[in-house]
């Protein structure tokens, strides 16, 4: 799985009339509670709901693998939801290629995460709301491009 993941991540895309650009690699957390609600943040700039997550930041000589993806997903989870949240467990869930609002291609990797503690909006300049939304109601909200692509698989998480 990790070797295939590395190959997908290292590929670059060519866009018509543009030079070769690397894909933006991101990692995020799907946090679903025991009542089948997904925790989402409303990003002000794009006026959409998204999960905690962000771009991969690699140290010199570090390669992208599942451990690197999780380290970055966890860092973003704490940055965005506060350090009073504790991760109980996590598992790699899925990935999706999507177009970022600025036109670049993104590859979002999602982990299914269980947490304890009370999440807060830890970055109020970026996010206006934190909401637990039932899996059956997700399509009623303006979701980020990656979540729209993953919606079918996410809805299968219902217990």
CORHUSUL-V105934 format. One line per field, one symbol per residue. ss: DSSP state (A for helix, B for strand, O for the rest). psi: psi as a letter, one per 30 degrees, with the letter a starting at -180 (. if undefined). A space follows every 10 residues. Layout:
ss=???
psi=???
//
This chain:
ss=OAAAAAAAAA OBBOOOOOOO BBOBBBBBBB BBOOOOBBBB BBBOOOOBBB OOBBBOOOOO OOOOOAAAAA AAAAAAAAAA AOOOOBBBBB BBBBBBBBBO OOOOBBBBBB BBBBBBOOOO OOOOOOBBBB BBBBAAAAAA OOBOAAAAAA AAAAAOOOO
psi=eeeeeeeeef klkkkkgllk kklkklklkj jkafghkkkk kjkeefhlkl lklakkjklk fklkaeeeee eeeeeeeeef flggkkkell kkellkklkk fgflkljkkk kkkkllljkl jfiffekflk kjkkefgeff ljlleeeeff eeeefffk.
//
